[in-house]
C-alpha cells in the first residue's frame, strides 16, 4: 500500500518521471510517419520525425519545428 500511495502522488507521477523515449507511428495515404520523443521529468526535450514521404521537404519542416 505504501508503494501505491507514493506512485499515486501527483508529484511522483508528473514531477519525478524518469527519463524515457517514446515513438508514435501512423500510416497515412501519402506516407508512413514515425515521431520519436525524448522525455525528461514529464517534458518533451527532443523530437524527430522519420518518414517514407516522397516530399522530404515536409519532413524536414516538421523536424525544424521539433528541434526549436
CHARMM internal coordinates of N, CA and C (Angstrom, degrees):
IC EDIT
DIST 1 N 1 CA 1.4518
DIST 1 CA 1 C 1.5313
ANGL 1 N 1 CA 1 C 110.59
DIST 1 C 2 N 1.3378
ANGL 1 CA 1 C 2 N 116.18
DIHE 1 N 1 CA 1 C 2 N -33.40
DIST 2 N 2 CA 1.4566
ANGL 1 C 2 N 2 CA 119.94
DIHE 1 CA 1 C 2 N 2 CA 179.27
DIST 2 CA 2 C 1.5269
ANGL 2 N 2 CA 2 C 110.49
DIHE 1 C 2 N 2 CA 2 C -62.11
DIST 2 C 3 N 1.3393
ANGL 2 CA 2 C 3 N 117.19
DIHE 2 N 2 CA 2 C 3 N -45.36
DIST 3 N 3 CA 1.4653
ANGL 2 C 3 N 3 CA 121.09
DIHE 2 CA 2 C 3 N 3 CA 179.15
DIST 3 CA 3 C 1.5220
ANGL 3 N 3 CA 3 C 110.69
DIHE 2 C 3 N 3 CA 3 C -63.23
DIST 3 C 4 N 1.3212
ANGL 3 CA 3 C 4 N 117.09
DIHE 3 N 3 CA 3 C 4 N -40.31
DIST 4 N 4 CA 1.4660
ANGL 3 C 4 N 4 CA 120.57
DIHE 3 CA 3 C 4 N 4 CA 178.25
DIST 4 CA 4 C 1.5215
ANGL 4 N 4 CA 4 C 110.57
DIHE 3 C 4 N 4 CA 4 C -61.31
DIST 4 C 5 N 1.3164
ANGL 4 CA 4 C 5 N 117.43
DIHE 4 N 4 CA 4 C 5 N -46.59
DIST 5 N 5 CA 1.4746
ANGL 4 C 5 N 5 CA 120.87
DIHE 4 CA 4 C 5 N 5 CA -179.02
DIST 5 CA 5 C 1.5283
ANGL 5 N 5 CA 5 C 110.94
DIHE 4 C 5 N 5 CA 5 C -62.94
DIST 5 C 6 N 1.3297
ANGL 5 CA 5 C 6 N 117.44
DIHE 5 N 5 CA 5 C 6 N -40.55
DIST 6 N 6 CA 1.4635
ANGL 5 C 6 N 6 CA 119.99
DIHE 5 CA 5 C 6 N 6 CA 179.37
DIST 6 CA 6 C 1.5260
ANGL 6 N 6 CA 6 C 111.11
DIHE 5 C 6 N 6 CA 6 C -65.88
DIST 6 C 7 N 1.3189
ANGL 6 CA 6 C 7 N 117.06
DIHE 6 N 6 CA 6 C 7 N -43.63
DIST 7 N 7 CA 1.4621
ANGL 6 C 7 N 7 CA 119.81
DIHE 6 CA 6 C 7 N 7 CA -177.47
DIST 7 CA 7 C 1.5251
ANGL 7 N 7 CA 7 C 112.63
DIHE 6 C 7 N 7 CA 7 C -76.38
DIST 7 C 8 N 1.3166
ANGL 7 CA 7 C 8 N 118.79
DIHE 7 N 7 CA 7 C 8 N -17.45
DIST 8 N 8 CA 1.4597
ANGL 7 C 8 N 8 CA 122.60
DIHE 7 CA 7 C 8 N 8 CA 177.28
DIST 8 CA 8 C 1.5268
ANGL 8 N 8 CA 8 C 111.58
DIHE 7 C 8 N 8 CA 8 C -83.93
DIST 8 C 9 N 1.3207
ANGL 8 CA 8 C 9 N 117.09
DIHE 8 N 8 CA 8 C 9 N -11.98
DIST 9 N 9 CA 1.4525
ANGL 8 C 9 N 9 CA 121.94
DIHE 8 CA 8 C 9 N 9 CA -178.83
DIST 9 CA 9 C 1.5298
ANGL 9 N 9 CA 9 C 110.61
DIHE 8 C 9 N 9 CA 9 C -68.15
DIST 9 C 10 N 1.3263
ANGL 9 CA 9 C 10 N 117.97
DIHE 9 N 9 CA 9 C 10 N 137.43
DIST 10 N 10 CA 1.4542
ANGL 9 C 10 N 10 CA 122.53
DIHE 9 CA 9 C 10 N 10 CA -178.73
DIST 10 CA 10 C 1.5266
ANGL 10 N 10 CA 10 C 110.79
DIHE 9 C 10 N 10 CA 10 C -58.10
DIST 10 C 11 N 1.3044
ANGL 10 CA 10 C 11 N 118.15
DIHE 10 N 10 CA 10 C 11 N -43.13
DIST 11 N 11 CA 1.4606
ANGL 10 C 11 N 11 CA 121.61
DIHE 10 CA 10 C 11 N 11 CA -178.13
DIST 11 CA 11 C 1.5227
ANGL 11 N 11 CA 11 C 111.48
DIHE 10 C 11 N 11 CA 11 C -62.63
DIST 11 C 12 N 1.3132
ANGL 11 CA 11 C 12 N 117.89
DIHE 11 N 11 CA 11 C 12 N -39.42
DIST 12 N 12 CA 1.4620
ANGL 11 C 12 N 12 CA 120.21
DIHE 11 CA 11 C 12 N 12 CA 179.23
DIST 12 CA 12 C 1.5258
ANGL 12 N 12 CA 12 C 110.77
DIHE 11 C 12 N 12 CA 12 C -68.58
DIST 12 C 13 N 1.3298
ANGL 12 CA 12 C 13 N 117.29
DIHE 12 N 12 CA 12 C 13 N -43.96
DIST 13 N 13 CA 1.4625
ANGL 12 C 13 N 13 CA 120.90
DIHE 12 CA 12 C 13 N 13 CA -176.34
DIST 13 CA 13 C 1.5200
ANGL 13 N 13 CA 13 C 112.77
DIHE 12 C 13 N 13 CA 13 C -69.49
DIST 13 C 14 N 1.3261
ANGL 13 CA 13 C 14 N 117.01
DIHE 13 N 13 CA 13 C 14 N -37.89
DIST 14 N 14 CA 1.4505
ANGL 13 C 14 N 14 CA 119.33
DIHE 13 CA 13 C 14 N 14 CA -174.47
DIST 14 CA 14 C 1.5238
ANGL 14 N 14 CA 14 C 113.69
DIHE 13 C 14 N 14 CA 14 C -112.31
DIST 14 C 15 N 1.2855
ANGL 14 CA 14 C 15 N 118.96
DIHE 14 N 14 CA 14 C 15 N -30.42
DIST 15 N 15 CA 1.4552
ANGL 14 C 15 N 15 CA 121.98
DIHE 14 CA 14 C 15 N 15 CA -176.34
DIST 15 CA 15 C 1.5107
ANGL 15 N 15 CA 15 C 113.87
DIHE 14 C 15 N 15 CA 15 C -90.93
DIST 15 C 16 N 1.3223
ANGL 15 CA 15 C 16 N 117.96
DIHE 15 N 15 CA 15 C 16 N -22.66
DIST 16 N 16 CA 1.4516
ANGL 15 C 16 N 16 CA 121.28
DIHE 15 CA 15 C 16 N 16 CA -177.10
DIST 16 CA 16 C 1.5280
ANGL 16 N 16 CA 16 C 112.12
DIHE 15 C 16 N 16 CA 16 C -123.12
DIST 16 C 17 N 1.3004
ANGL 16 CA 16 C 17 N 115.77
DIHE 16 N 16 CA 16 C 17 N 28.15
DIST 17 N 17 CA 1.4565
ANGL 16 C 17 N 17 CA 119.71
DIHE 16 CA 16 C 17 N 17 CA -179.19
DIST 17 CA 17 C 1.5269
ANGL 17 N 17 CA 17 C 109.75
DIHE 16 C 17 N 17 CA 17 C -64.60
DIST 17 C 18 N 1.3065
ANGL 17 CA 17 C 18 N 118.38
DIHE 17 N 17 CA 17 C 18 N 129.46
DIST 18 N 18 CA 1.4701
ANGL 17 C 18 N 18 CA 119.64
DIHE 17 CA 17 C 18 N 18 CA 178.88
DIST 18 CA 18 C 1.5259
ANGL 18 N 18 CA 18 C 110.92
DIHE 17 C 18 N 18 CA 18 C -67.99
DIST 18 C 19 N 1.3206
ANGL 18 CA 18 C 19 N 115.90
DIHE 18 N 18 CA 18 C 19 N 158.67
DIST 19 N 19 CA 1.4574
ANGL 18 C 19 N 19 CA 120.62
DIHE 18 CA 18 C 19 N 19 CA 177.27
DIST 19 CA 19 C 1.5346
ANGL 19 N 19 CA 19 C 109.04
DIHE 18 C 19 N 19 CA 19 C -63.89
DIST 19 C 20 N 1.3287
ANGL 19 CA 19 C 20 N 115.43
DIHE 19 N 19 CA 19 C 20 N 142.74
DIST 20 N 20 CA 1.4535
ANGL 19 C 20 N 20 CA 119.55
DIHE 19 CA 19 C 20 N 20 CA 176.06
DIST 20 CA 20 C 1.5212
ANGL 20 N 20 CA 20 C 109.95
DIHE 19 C 20 N 20 CA 20 C -157.84
DIST 20 C 21 N 1.3084
ANGL 20 CA 20 C 21 N 115.44
DIHE 20 N 20 CA 20 C 21 N 166.15
DIST 21 N 21 CA 1.4603
ANGL 20 C 21 N 21 CA 122.71
DIHE 20 CA 20 C 21 N 21 CA 176.45
DIST 21 CA 21 C 1.5191
ANGL 21 N 21 CA 21 C 107.61
DIHE 20 C 21 N 21 CA 21 C -118.43
DIST 21 C 22 N 1.3305
ANGL 21 CA 21 C 22 N 115.23
DIHE 21 N 21 CA 21 C 22 N 146.51
DIST 22 N 22 CA 1.4533
ANGL 21 C 22 N 22 CA 119.99
DIHE 21 CA 21 C 22 N 22 CA 179.78
DIST 22 CA 22 C 1.5187
ANGL 22 N 22 CA 22 C 108.39
DIHE 21 C 22 N 22 CA 22 C -143.50
DIST 22 C 23 N 1.3021
ANGL 22 CA 22 C 23 N 116.34
DIHE 22 N 22 CA 22 C 23 N 155.81
DIST 23 N 23 CA 1.4603
ANGL 22 C 23 N 23 CA 119.85
DIHE 22 CA 22 C 23 N 23 CA 176.53
DIST 23 CA 23 C 1.5216
ANGL 23 N 23 CA 23 C 109.84
DIHE 22 C 23 N 23 CA 23 C -141.68
DIST 23 C 24 N 1.3166
ANGL 23 CA 23 C 24 N 114.49
DIHE 23 N 23 CA 23 C 24 N 150.78
DIST 24 N 24 CA 1.4522
ANGL 23 C 24 N 24 CA 122.67
DIHE 23 CA 23 C 24 N 24 CA 177.93
DIST 24 CA 24 C 1.5166
ANGL 24 N 24 CA 24 C 107.59
DIHE 23 C 24 N 24 CA 24 C -129.43
DIST 24 C 25 N 1.3103
ANGL 24 CA 24 C 25 N 116.18
DIHE 24 N 24 CA 24 C 25 N 131.67
DIST 25 N 25 CA 1.4574
ANGL 24 C 25 N 25 CA 121.05
DIHE 24 CA 24 C 25 N 25 CA -178.88
DIST 25 CA 25 C 1.5182
ANGL 25 N 25 CA 25 C 108.36
DIHE 24 C 25 N 25 CA 25 C -121.26
DIST 25 C 26 N 1.3365
ANGL 25 CA 25 C 26 N 115.67
DIHE 25 N 25 CA 25 C 26 N 136.12
DIST 26 N 26 CA 1.4600
ANGL 25 C 26 N 26 CA 120.82
DIHE 25 CA 25 C 26 N 26 CA -179.67
DIST 26 CA 26 C 1.5212
ANGL 26 N 26 CA 26 C 108.93
DIHE 25 C 26 N 26 CA 26 C -140.05
DIST 26 C 27 N 1.3146
ANGL 26 CA 26 C 27 N 116.22
DIHE 26 N 26 CA 26 C 27 N 131.58
DIST 27 N 27 CA 1.4633
ANGL 26 C 27 N 27 CA 122.09
DIHE 26 CA 26 C 27 N 27 CA 177.36
DIST 27 CA 27 C 1.5192
ANGL 27 N 27 CA 27 C 108.38
DIHE 26 C 27 N 27 CA 27 C -96.47
DIST 27 C 28 N 1.3275
ANGL 27 CA 27 C 28 N 115.48
DIHE 27 N 27 CA 27 C 28 N 118.22
DIST 28 N 28 CA 1.4498
ANGL 27 C 28 N 28 CA 122.35
DIHE 27 CA 27 C 28 N 28 CA 174.35
DIST 28 CA 28 C 1.5237
ANGL 28 N 28 CA 28 C 108.24
DIHE 27 C 28 N 28 CA 28 C -104.84
DIST 28 C 29 N 1.3157
ANGL 28 CA 28 C 29 N 117.74
DIHE 28 N 28 CA 28 C 29 N 169.07
DIST 29 N 29 CA 1.4615
ANGL 28 C 29 N 29 CA 120.77
DIHE 28 CA 28 C 29 N 29 CA 177.78
DIST 29 CA 29 C 1.5257
ANGL 29 N 29 CA 29 C 111.09
DIHE 28 C 29 N 29 CA 29 C -63.65
DIST 29 C 30 N 1.3238
ANGL 29 CA 29 C 30 N 117.15
DIHE 29 N 29 CA 29 C 30 N -27.83
DIST 30 N 30 CA 1.4611
ANGL 29 C 30 N 30 CA 121.53
DIHE 29 CA 29 C 30 N 30 CA -175.93
DIST 30 CA 30 C 1.5224
ANGL 30 N 30 CA 30 C 114.07
DIHE 29 C 30 N 30 CA 30 C -96.79
DIST 30 C 31 N 1.3395
ANGL 30 CA 30 C 31 N 118.76
DIHE 30 N 30 CA 30 C 31 N -13.66
DIST 31 N 31 CA 1.4746
ANGL 30 C 31 N 31 CA 119.79
DIHE 30 CA 30 C 31 N 31 CA -179.67
DIST 31 CA 31 C 1.5267
ANGL 31 N 31 CA 31 C 110.88
DIHE 30 C 31 N 31 CA 31 C 178.64
DIST 31 C 32 N 1.3224
ANGL 31 CA 31 C 32 N 114.24
DIHE 31 N 31 CA 31 C 32 N 163.72
DIST 32 N 32 CA 1.4558
ANGL 31 C 32 N 32 CA 122.30
DIHE 31 CA 31 C 32 N 32 CA 169.23
DIST 32 CA 32 C 1.5299
ANGL 32 N 32 CA 32 C 106.94
DIHE 31 C 32 N 32 CA 32 C -94.26
DIST 32 C 33 N 1.3286
ANGL 32 CA 32 C 33 N 117.56
DIHE 32 N 32 CA 32 C 33 N 128.71
DIST 33 N 33 CA 1.4546
ANGL 32 C 33 N 33 CA 121.74
DIHE 32 CA 32 C 33 N 33 CA -177.25
DIST 33 CA 33 C 1.5228
ANGL 33 N 33 CA 33 C 108.55
DIHE 32 C 33 N 33 CA 33 C -121.75
DIST 33 C 34 N 1.3219
ANGL 33 CA 33 C 34 N 116.14
DIHE 33 N 33 CA 33 C 34 N 133.67
DIST 34 N 34 CA 1.4642
ANGL 33 C 34 N 34 CA 122.51
DIHE 33 CA 33 C 34 N 34 CA -179.66
DIST 34 CA 34 C 1.5219
ANGL 34 N 34 CA 34 C 108.69
DIHE 33 C 34 N 34 CA 34 C -127.57
DIST 34 C 35 N 1.3332
ANGL 34 CA 34 C 35 N 116.74
DIHE 34 N 34 CA 34 C 35 N 118.70
DIST 35 N 35 CA 1.4516
ANGL 34 C 35 N 35 CA 122.51
DIHE 34 CA 34 C 35 N 35 CA 176.60
DIST 35 CA 35 C 1.5227
ANGL 35 N 35 CA 35 C 108.65
DIHE 34 C 35 N 35 CA 35 C -102.44
DIST 35 C 36 N 1.3168
ANGL 35 CA 35 C 36 N 116.70
DIHE 35 N 35 CA 35 C 36 N 132.19
DIST 36 N 36 CA 1.4611
ANGL 35 C 36 N 36 CA 122.36
DIHE 35 CA 35 C 36 N 36 CA 176.88
DIST 36 CA 36 C 1.5217
ANGL 36 N 36 CA 36 C 108.56
DIHE 35 C 36 N 36 CA 36 C -120.52
DIST 36 C 37 N 1.3411
ANGL 36 CA 36 C 37 N 115.82
DIHE 36 N 36 CA 36 C 37 N 135.27
DIST 37 N 37 CA 1.4570
ANGL 36 C 37 N 37 CA 121.70
DIHE 36 CA 36 C 37 N 37 CA -176.73
DIST 37 CA 37 C 1.5214
ANGL 37 N 37 CA 37 C 110.65
DIHE 36 C 37 N 37 CA 37 C -129.25
DIST 37 C 38 N 1.3387
ANGL 37 CA 37 C 38 N 115.63
DIHE 37 N 37 CA 37 C 38 N 142.05
DIST 38 N 38 CA 1.4581
ANGL 37 C 38 N 38 CA 122.84
DIHE 37 CA 37 C 38 N 38 CA 169.45
DIST 38 CA 38 C 1.5265
ANGL 38 N 38 CA 38 C 106.16
DIHE 37 C 38 N 38 CA 38 C -105.06
DIST 38 C 39 N 1.3284
ANGL 38 CA 38 C 39 N 116.59
DIHE 38 N 38 CA 38 C 39 N 129.58
DIST 39 N 39 CA 1.4551
ANGL 38 C 39 N 39 CA 121.54
DIHE 38 CA 38 C 39 N 39 CA -176.50
DIST 39 CA 39 C 1.5273
ANGL 39 N 39 CA 39 C 109.61
DIHE 38 C 39 N 39 CA 39 C -122.14
DIST 39 C 40 N 1.3218
ANGL 39 CA 39 C 40 N 115.54
DIHE 39 N 39 CA 39 C 40 N 131.93
DIST 40 N 40 CA 1.4623
ANGL 39 C 40 N 40 CA 121.86
DIHE 39 CA 39 C 40 N 40 CA 176.21
DIST 40 CA 40 C 1.5158
ANGL 40 N 40 CA 40 C 108.63
DIHE 39 C 40 N 40 CA 40 C -128.84
DIST 40 C 41 N 1.2990
ANGL 40 CA 40 C 41 N 117.28
DIHE 40 N 40 CA 40 C 41 N 125.07
DIST 41 N 41 CA 1.4695
ANGL 40 C 41 N 41 CA 124.90
DIHE 40 CA 40 C 41 N 41 CA -179.56
DIST 41 CA 41 C 1.5263
ANGL 41 N 41 CA 41 C 111.43
DIHE 40 C 41 N 41 CA 41 C 50.60
DIST 41 C 42 N 1.3339
ANGL 41 CA 41 C 42 N 115.38
DIHE 41 N 41 CA 41 C 42 N 42.67
DIST 42 N 42 CA 1.4591
ANGL 41 C 42 N 42 CA 121.20
DIHE 41 CA 41 C 42 N 42 CA 175.70
DIST 42 CA 42 C 1.5180
ANGL 42 N 42 CA 42 C 114.69
DIHE 41 C 42 N 42 CA 42 C 78.62
DIST 42 C 43 N 1.3522
ANGL 42 CA 42 C 43 N 118.20
DIHE 42 N 42 CA 42 C 43 N 8.24
DIST 43 N 43 CA 1.4593
ANGL 42 C 43 N 43 CA 121.94
DIHE 42 CA 42 C 43 N 43 CA -178.09
DIST 43 CA 43 C 1.5308
ANGL 43 N 43 CA 43 C 108.92
DIHE 42 C 43 N 43 CA 43 C -120.42
DIST 43 C 44 N 1.3254
ANGL 43 CA 43 C 44 N 116.84
DIHE 43 N 43 CA 43 C 44 N 132.71
DIST 44 N 44 CA 1.4644
ANGL 43 C 44 N 44 CA 120.53
DIHE 43 CA 43 C 44 N 44 CA 176.09
DIST 44 CA 44 C 1.5266
ANGL 44 N 44 CA 44 C 107.75
DIHE 43 C 44 N 44 CA 44 C -71.45
DIST 44 C 45 N 1.3294
ANGL 44 CA 44 C 45 N 116.53
DIHE 44 N 44 CA 44 C 45 N 120.07
DIST 45 N 45 CA 1.4610
ANGL 44 C 45 N 45 CA 121.01
DIHE 44 CA 44 C 45 N 45 CA -177.99
DIST 45 CA 45 C 1.5294
ANGL 45 N 45 CA 45 C 112.30
DIHE 44 C 45 N 45 CA 45 C -107.56
DIST 45 C 46 N 1.3138
ANGL 45 CA 45 C 46 N 117.62
DIHE 45 N 45 CA 45 C 46 N -13.77
DIST 46 N 46 CA 1.4568
ANGL 45 C 46 N 46 CA 120.82
DIHE 45 CA 45 C 46 N 46 CA -179.90
DIST 46 CA 46 C 1.5187
ANGL 46 N 46 CA 46 C 108.33
DIHE 45 C 46 N 46 CA 46 C -157.31
DIST 46 C 47 N 1.3063
ANGL 46 CA 46 C 47 N 115.93
DIHE 46 N 46 CA 46 C 47 N 145.59
DIST 47 N 47 CA 1.4513
ANGL 46 C 47 N 47 CA 119.77
DIHE 46 CA 46 C 47 N 47 CA 178.02
DIST 47 CA 47 C 1.5115
ANGL 47 N 47 CA 47 C 110.84
DIHE 46 C 47 N 47 CA 47 C -149.43
DIST 47 C 48 N 1.3183
ANGL 47 CA 47 C 48 N 116.10
DIHE 47 N 47 CA 47 C 48 N 149.57
DIST 48 N 48 CA 1.4602
ANGL 47 C 48 N 48 CA 122.77
DIHE 47 CA 47 C 48 N 48 CA 177.49
DIST 48 CA 48 C 1.5223
ANGL 48 N 48 CA 48 C 108.36
DIHE 47 C 48 N 48 CA 48 C -141.73
DIST 48 C 49 N 1.3121
ANGL 48 CA 48 C 49 N 114.69
DIHE 48 N 48 CA 48 C 49 N 150.68
DIST 49 N 49 CA 1.4546
ANGL 48 C 49 N 49 CA 121.57
DIHE 48 CA 48 C 49 N 49 CA 177.38
DIST 49 CA 49 C 1.5190
ANGL 49 N 49 CA 49 C 107.99
DIHE 48 C 49 N 49 CA 49 C -122.04
DIST 49 C 50 N 1.3264
ANGL 49 CA 49 C 50 N 115.80
DIHE 49 N 49 CA 49 C 50 N 133.46
DIST 50 N 50 CA 1.4578
ANGL 49 C 50 N 50 CA 122.67
DIHE 49 CA 49 C 50 N 50 CA 176.27
DIST 50 CA 50 C 1.5186
ANGL 50 N 50 CA 50 C 108.23
DIHE 49 C 50 N 50 CA 50 C -123.92
DIST 50 C 51 N 1.3161
ANGL 50 CA 50 C 51 N 116.69
DIHE 50 N 50 CA 50 C 51 N 146.80
DIST 51 N 51 CA 1.4553
ANGL 50 C 51 N 51 CA 119.39
DIHE 50 CA 50 C 51 N 51 CA -177.64
DIST 51 CA 51 C 1.5264
ANGL 51 N 51 CA 51 C 111.29
DIHE 50 C 51 N 51 CA 51 C -161.69
DIST 51 C 52 N 1.3234
ANGL 51 CA 51 C 52 N 114.44
DIHE 51 N 51 CA 51 C 52 N 159.99
DIST 52 N 52 CA 1.4513
ANGL 51 C 52 N 52 CA 120.04
DIHE 51 CA 51 C 52 N 52 CA 171.84
DIST 52 CA 52 C 1.5321
ANGL 52 N 52 CA 52 C 110.31
DIHE 51 C 52 N 52 CA 52 C -100.71
DIST 52 C 53 N 1.3140
ANGL 52 CA 52 C 53 N 115.81
DIHE 52 N 52 CA 52 C 53 N 22.48
DIST 53 N 53 CA 1.4660
ANGL 52 C 53 N 53 CA 123.12
DIHE 52 CA 52 C 53 N 53 CA 179.65
DIST 53 CA 53 C 1.5293
ANGL 53 N 53 CA 53 C 110.14
DIHE 52 C 53 N 53 CA 53 C -58.59
DIST 53 C 54 N 1.3137
ANGL 53 CA 53 C 54 N 116.54
DIHE 53 N 53 CA 53 C 54 N 138.87
DIST 54 N 54 CA 1.4556
ANGL 53 C 54 N 54 CA 121.30
DIHE 53 CA 53 C 54 N 54 CA -179.30
DIST 54 CA 54 C 1.5292
ANGL 54 N 54 CA 54 C 112.90
DIHE 53 C 54 N 54 CA 54 C -81.49
DIST 54 C 55 N 1.3288
ANGL 54 CA 54 C 55 N 116.87
DIHE 54 N 54 CA 54 C 55 N -4.18
DIST 55 N 55 CA 1.4645
ANGL 54 C 55 N 55 CA 121.65
DIHE 54 CA 54 C 55 N 55 CA 176.23
DIST 55 CA 55 C 1.5292
ANGL 55 N 55 CA 55 C 107.06
DIHE 54 C 55 N 55 CA 55 C -118.60
DIST 55 C 56 N 1.3293
ANGL 55 CA 55 C 56 N 117.45
DIHE 55 N 55 CA 55 C 56 N 86.00
DIST 56 N 56 CA 1.4662
ANGL 55 C 56 N 56 CA 120.65
DIHE 55 CA 55 C 56 N 56 CA -173.51
DIST 56 CA 56 C 1.5303
ANGL 56 N 56 CA 56 C 114.07
DIHE 55 C 56 N 56 CA 56 C -62.11
DIST 56 C 57 N 1.3201
ANGL 56 CA 56 C 57 N 117.77
DIHE 56 N 56 CA 56 C 57 N -19.67
DIST 57 N 57 CA 1.4669
ANGL 56 C 57 N 57 CA 120.07
DIHE 56 CA 56 C 57 N 57 CA 177.76
DIST 57 CA 57 C 1.5179
ANGL 57 N 57 CA 57 C 112.67
DIHE 56 C 57 N 57 CA 57 C -59.92
DIST 57 C 58 N 1.3234
ANGL 57 CA 57 C 58 N 117.39
DIHE 57 N 57 CA 57 C 58 N -33.81
DIST 58 N 58 CA 1.4695
ANGL 57 C 58 N 58 CA 121.15
DIHE 57 CA 57 C 58 N 58 CA 177.59
DIST 58 CA 58 C 1.5301
ANGL 58 N 58 CA 58 C 110.75
DIHE 57 C 58 N 58 CA 58 C -63.42
DIST 58 C 59 N 1.3123
ANGL 58 CA 58 C 59 N 115.63
DIHE 58 N 58 CA 58 C 59 N -46.34
DIST 59 N 59 CA 1.4682
ANGL 58 C 59 N 59 CA 120.15
DIHE 58 CA 58 C 59 N 59 CA -178.48
DIST 59 CA 59 C 1.5239
ANGL 59 N 59 CA 59 C 109.75
DIHE 58 C 59 N 59 CA 59 C -69.41
DIST 59 C 60 N 1.3300
ANGL 59 CA 59 C 60 N 117.70
DIHE 59 N 59 CA 59 C 60 N -38.34
DIST 60 N 60 CA 1.4637
ANGL 59 C 60 N 60 CA 120.76
DIHE 59 CA 59 C 60 N 60 CA 176.30
DIST 60 CA 60 C 1.5262
ANGL 60 N 60 CA 60 C 110.90
DIHE 59 C 60 N 60 CA 60 C -60.34
DIST 60 C 61 N 1.3309
ANGL 60 CA 60 C 61 N 117.33
DIHE 60 N 60 CA 60 C 61 N -41.43
DIST 61 N 61 CA 1.4669
ANGL 60 C 61 N 61 CA 121.33
DIHE 60 CA 60 C 61 N 61 CA 179.07
DIST 61 CA 61 C 1.5255
ANGL 61 N 61 CA 61 C 110.93
DIHE 60 C 61 N 61 CA 61 C -64.50
DIST 61 C 62 N 1.3205
ANGL 61 CA 61 C 62 N 117.28
DIHE 61 N 61 CA 61 C 62 N -41.10
DIST 62 N 62 CA 1.4727
ANGL 61 C 62 N 62 CA 120.56
DIHE 61 CA 61 C 62 N 62 CA 177.71
DIST 62 CA 62 C 1.5214
ANGL 62 N 62 CA 62 C 109.76
DIHE 61 C 62 N 62 CA 62 C -62.71
DIST 62 C 63 N 1.3412
ANGL 62 CA 62 C 63 N 117.30
DIHE 62 N 62 CA 62 C 63 N -43.79
DIST 63 N 63 CA 1.4654
ANGL 62 C 63 N 63 CA 120.24
DIHE 62 CA 62 C 63 N 63 CA -179.70
DIST 63 CA 63 C 1.5206
ANGL 63 N 63 CA 63 C 112.18
DIHE 62 C 63 N 63 CA 63 C -65.32
DIST 63 C 64 N 1.3196
ANGL 63 CA 63 C 64 N 117.90
DIHE 63 N 63 CA 63 C 64 N -34.96
DIST 64 N 64 CA 1.4713
ANGL 63 C 64 N 64 CA 120.30
DIHE 63 CA 63 C 64 N 64 CA 175.63
DIST 64 CA 64 C 1.5207
ANGL 64 N 64 CA 64 C 110.56
DIHE 63 C 64 N 64 CA 64 C -61.32
DIST 64 C 65 N 1.3177
ANGL 64 CA 64 C 65 N 116.73
DIHE 64 N 64 CA 64 C 65 N -41.68
DIST 65 N 65 CA 1.4714
ANGL 64 C 65 N 65 CA 121.17
DIHE 64 CA 64 C 65 N 65 CA 179.17
DIST 65 CA 65 C 1.5348
ANGL 65 N 65 CA 65 C 109.82
DIHE 64 C 65 N 65 CA 65 C -66.29
DIST 65 C 66 N 1.3175
ANGL 65 CA 65 C 66 N 116.73
DIHE 65 N 65 CA 65 C 66 N -44.19
DIST 66 N 66 CA 1.4639
ANGL 65 C 66 N 66 CA 120.42
DIHE 65 CA 65 C 66 N 66 CA -177.77
DIST 66 CA 66 C 1.5298
ANGL 66 N 66 CA 66 C 112.63
DIHE 65 C 66 N 66 CA 66 C -65.82
DIST 66 C 67 N 1.3093
ANGL 66 CA 66 C 67 N 117.54
DIHE 66 N 66 CA 66 C 67 N -30.45
DIST 67 N 67 CA 1.4714
ANGL 66 C 67 N 67 CA 120.66
DIHE 66 CA 66 C 67 N 67 CA -177.28
DIST 67 CA 67 C 1.5222
ANGL 67 N 67 CA 67 C 113.09
DIHE 66 C 67 N 67 CA 67 C -85.85
DIST 67 C 68 N 1.3334
ANGL 67 CA 67 C 68 N 118.66
DIHE 67 N 67 CA 67 C 68 N -5.11
DIST 68 N 68 CA 1.4657
ANGL 67 C 68 N 68 CA 120.00
DIHE 67 CA 67 C 68 N 68 CA 179.17
DIST 68 CA 68 C 1.4935
ANGL 68 N 68 CA 68 C 111.84
DIHE 67 C 68 N 68 CA 68 C -95.70
END
COOR INIT
IC SEED 1 N 1 CA 1 C
IC BUILD
